[in-house]
Every structure is written in C-alpha cells, then in structure tokens.
Amino acid sequence: MKTPLLNLLISIISSVPLTNILDDFEPLDRLFEVVERGLRLNIDHETKNHEYIKRFLECGASALQLDIKSGIAPEELLSGIYAEYIFVHLICKDIQQAILYSDYMENQYKDKSTLTFIQVENKIIYPLQTIICDIDVSKEVIRPLSIFLKEAEEKIQKAKPYRCVLNVSIGKIFLLSISTLRAIRILWENLVAKQGFEGDIPAIVTVRPEERELSSDPNQCLIEMSYLTLSALVGNVDVFYGIHSSQETNHLLNVLMMQHVFIEEGKLDTIKDPLAGSHMVEQITHKIVEQVWQKYLEGENSK
C-alpha cells in the first residue's frame, strides 16, 4: 500500500505535477517516519523548475500544518524537510547558484524566518547581505554580549546588512535566559541606531541549547527542554532548535508537541515588546543592557 509520502516522492522524481497528493497527509506521523528512516530525495542536480519547487514548498508547508513564521521546530525539521530534502538535490554544485535559490526562497516566504537559509553539503548558506554573529551566554552574560557588540559593529561598518542572524547558546537559568534574549534585541537596536542607519535592520535570533549540558535521560531531557523552550519563546526568539536525547520517534514527537503547546495554547509567540513581562525580568534586562552598553562605550572612548 502506497503512503502519501511515497506518492509524494514518486511524483517529484517522475516530475508529475503535484495536485492533491498531500490532502490526507498525516504530518507528524509521516514527518518522523522521514526523520527516523533517513529518507533522501534522489533528484537529478540539473532540476531547475522554479514553479515546481514553489509548489512543493507550498504543499509541504500546508501538509505539515506548522506555524512556519514562528520558526519553532526541531533541527530535523528545519534542515531535513525544508533544506536538505528539497534543495540540496535540486541545486547544482555551484555555490553561487545555491545563493540564487536561497534568494528565490526568501522572496517566496519573506516573513518566515524558518525558510531563510538552505543547507548545502552540511553548510548553511544565507542570502546576500546577511551578517552572522555567534553568542554563547550559557556560562556568563556580560563579556559575551560585549564581544558580540564589537564584532557586530565591525561587520555592519563594512556595509549596511539586510539583516543579522544571531546564533545564541543559552544556559538553564530560567529568568536570566529570558532577560538575556530580550537584552540582545535591545543592544542590537542601540548599535544600529548609533551607527546612524535609517530604518530597521532586523535581527533573527536563533537559540540552540547546549546539548552537553542536557541530561542523557530522555524524561529529564524533556523536562529541561520544556523550560529552555519557554525561556526562548518568552524571550521572543525567531528559531528554536529542539534537542532530543535519543533518536526514538516518540521522544522527537514529544519535543515537537511540547513546543507547539507553548505556541498555540499559550500564544507566547505574540510577545513583541522586549521589556514586556514581570518587573523582575524587566529589571534584569535593564541591568544587562546598561552594563554591556557601558562596557561597549568605554571601549569606544579608549580607541
């Protein structure tokens, strides 16, 4: 008996137009079958039909029934479904063409941070005019954020970027993580304003928990992931990489469903004000911003 996934693969490989193949697609079950079995689309590298790619993306997003704009999903979904399964086998080996495909995807999904990169031979390729900064605040906060401001300043002085992608590693201290993530956005806005740019340069904040700090026990890992996810959502991140302690389908499913409960039931993805929340969080956020910004200005004056 052919499954909807198999029908989809057959349709793609044989270049049959996609119609209603995905109408009865059971998104979570089929998604984790794909992840678990490690299926790959063996498509000729010379395939370049843009309308075909566009239709596949639209069907895939609809079938998976995911809030793509929030970007909350396990790494298997981000790299596996949208990047590796679709684009690695559709682009030529030329890196410049990979960037062109990335720009094409950007135009199709302008407001969806999940779909703003592609993966080519295990390398993430972002569209042009994107600067990338890595921030590790899992152990301490002030020094890493000060380094981030200095590096970001050097990058944006070379050319006004289209946007900034911030890869943040957070720790397990709940309120501090929320405050730090909010402080990062405020510091970025301060830096852009100081450089005299007119208009906003958006920052896409991606959060990846430190896997080495999470428990190897699946149940304990799930508990730890729950408050890391909540910290990230309340901290107003764009993409959160779910970490799982095993390759078991049920545990992957639990991580995904846990995050969707926070999004759909708690509506936490609607928080846009970096300072929204409790008085304690607001105080911690202000303190972080004040200390880091002062340290940055002192470095400016010492030049």
N, C-alpha and C positions, 0 to 999 in steps of 0.2 A: 504493500500500500504506500503510495507516494504522499509524503508530508508536504505541507505548504512550503517549508524551507527547501525541500528537494525540488519542488516545482519552480521555485524562485531561481535556484542555481541553474536548472536546465534552461529556463527562459533566458538568463543572462548569457550563458555560454553559447547558446544557439542563436542569440540575437533576435529572439522573438519579442515583439513589443510587450511591455508589461501592461496588463489590464487589471483585473480584479483578483490577481493571484493571492494578494495578502489580506483579502477580506476576512477569512477565517483564521488568520494567523494568531496563534496564542503567544503573545510577545515574550512573557517571562520564561515559559517552558522552552520555547524554541531558542531564545537568546542563550540560555545556559547550556542547552544542547550544543550550540555552536562553540561556546567557550570551552566546554568540557572536552569535546572531541577534537578541538583544534582544527576545524574545517578551514579550507582555504579556497578561494575562487581562482581557478587556474585559467585566467583570461589572457589572451594574447596582448603583449605590451603595446601593440600598434593600435589597439582600440581607442578611438578618439571622439566618439559621438557624444557631443555635449548634451543634446536633448535626452539621450539615453541615460547618461549619468544623472542628469537633473531628475528624471522620472524615478530612477532608482532611489535617489536620496529622499524624494518626497514620499514614496511608498514606504521606505524603511522607517522614516520618522513617524509616519502615521501608524504603521503597524506596531511599532514598539510602544506607542502611546506614552511617550516620555515628555516631560517638560524640558524641551531642549534649551530654552532660554536660560533656565536656572543652572544648567550645566552640572547638576548633581548626579553623578553616576560613577560606578566603579571603573577603574582603568581599563578593564577588559572591554567595556562598552565603548569608551572613547577611542582607544587605539584599535581595538579589534573590529567593531562593527563599522564605524564611520571612516576610519583612516585605512587600516591595513586591508580589510576585506574589500573595500571599494576602490581605493585609489592606488595602492601600491601596484596592483596588477592592471591598472588602466592607464598608467602614465609610462612614458618612455624613460629610459635610464638617465636622460639628460636632466640635471638638477634644475636648470632654468625652466624647462617645461613643467617640472614639478611645482615651481613657484607660480607659473601661469595658472595651473589647475587650482592652486591654493587661492589665488586672486578670484578665479571664477566662482569657487565655492563661497568666498567671502561676499561676493555680490549677491548670491542667491539667498544667503542667510546672514544679513548684515547685523542683526541684533542678537544673534545666538552665539555666545562665546564658545560653546562646545565645538562648533564647526569652523573654527578659525585657524586650524592648523592641520597638516597632514603628516603622515609618518612614512618616510622613505628609507628602506634598508635600516630600520631601527633608529633613524634620526628624525627628530621633529623639525619640520620646516615651516616657518611662519611667513605670512605675506611681507612684502617690502615695507620699509619704514616702521618696523616694529622693533623696539628695544626690549631686551630681556634682562631682568635682574633676579638673582637668587638671594633669598633672605632666610637665614636659619636662626629662628628665635626659640628653638626648643630648649636651650640651656640658659641663655641670657637675652636681654632685650635691647638695652641702650646702645651697646657697642655695635651689634649687627645692623641696627637701624641707622646709626651714624655712617657706617661704611656704605650702606645702601644709598644714602643721600649723596655721598661723594661720588660714587660710581655712576649714579643716575645723572648727576649734574654733568659729568664729563661726556656722557653719551648724548644727552639732549643738546649740548652746546655744539656738537658736530653738525646736527641737522634736526629740525623740528620733526619729531616722530609722529606717526599716525596714531600710535597708541603704545602703551607699555604693558608688558606681561610680567607679573611679579610671581615668582615661584617661591612660596613660603612654606617652611617646615616649622610646625608648631609643637609645643610641648603639651603636657597633660594637666596643667593648672588651668582650671575652667575660666574663671573671671579674667585672669591675666591674658589668656589667649584671645578672648573676645575683645578686650581693651587694646591689645597689640594690633589685631587685624584692623580695627577701626582707626587706630593711630596711623597705620601705614597709609591709608587713603588720605587722611588729613595732611600728613607730611608730604605726600606726592603733590597734592593740590597747592600747598605752600611753595614747594620747589618750582612748579610750573609757573605760578604767579610771580615768583621772584625773578625768573628768567625773562619775564616780560612778554610771554606769549599771549596772544589774543585768542580767546575761546578755550574750550576744554580739550585736554589730551587725555582720553580715558585710560584708566588703569584696569587691567583684567587681573584680578587676584586669584591665583590658584593655590590651593593648600594640599600638601601631602604630609600626612602624619609620618613620624619616624618609625619605620617598621621594626627596627631593632629594639625600640622601647615598648612595643606592644607585647602582650602575653602570647605565648605559643599555644595556650589552651583556647580552643575555639569559643567557648562560652565567655571566658574572661575577656578575650579579644573583642567580642561583640559588645560587651558592656563598655569597654574602653572606647571603642569606635563610636558608641552612641553619644558620649559627651564630647568627643572630639568633633563629631558631625554637628552637634548642637552649637558648639563654640564657633565653628566655621559659618554656620547659617546665620546665627545672631550677629556675627562679625561682618556679615554682608560680603561673602566671597562669591566669586563667579563660578569657579570649578572646584569640586572637592573630589580627590582621588580616594575611593574606598579601598581599604586594606583588609584582606582576609587572611586568616591563619592557616587555611588549607585550601585545596583545590576541590573540595566537595561541593557539589551543586547546591545543596541545601544551605550551606553556610554563605556562599556567594549570594544566594537569593535573599537570605536574612539581612545581609548588609545593604543590599539594594532597597528592600522593602522598608527597612528602618529609616533610611534617608527620605524615602517618599512619604512616610508618615509625617516626618517633621515638615516637609514642604507643603503637602496637600492639606493636612489636618491643622497644622499649626500656622500655616500661611506665613512662615518666617522669612520667605524669600521676598516679602513686600517691604522689609525694613530697608530704607534707603539712607536715612539720616545717620551718619557715623556716630553721633552722640546720643542717639535715641536709646532709652533703656533706663536702668536703675541709676540712682545717684552715685552709688559706689563705683559702678562701671564708668560713669562719666568722669568721676574724679581720677580714677586710674588712667583713663585715656588722656585726659588733660596733662597729667603728670608726665606720662611717657612723651607726649608731643613736646612739652615745654623743655624737658631735659635733653632730648635728642636735637631739637631745633637750636637750642642754646649752644650745644656742643658743635653743631654744624657752623653756626655763625662765628664762634670762636676760631674755628679752623679757617674760615674765610678771612677774618681780620689778621690772622698770623701770616698770611701769604705775603 
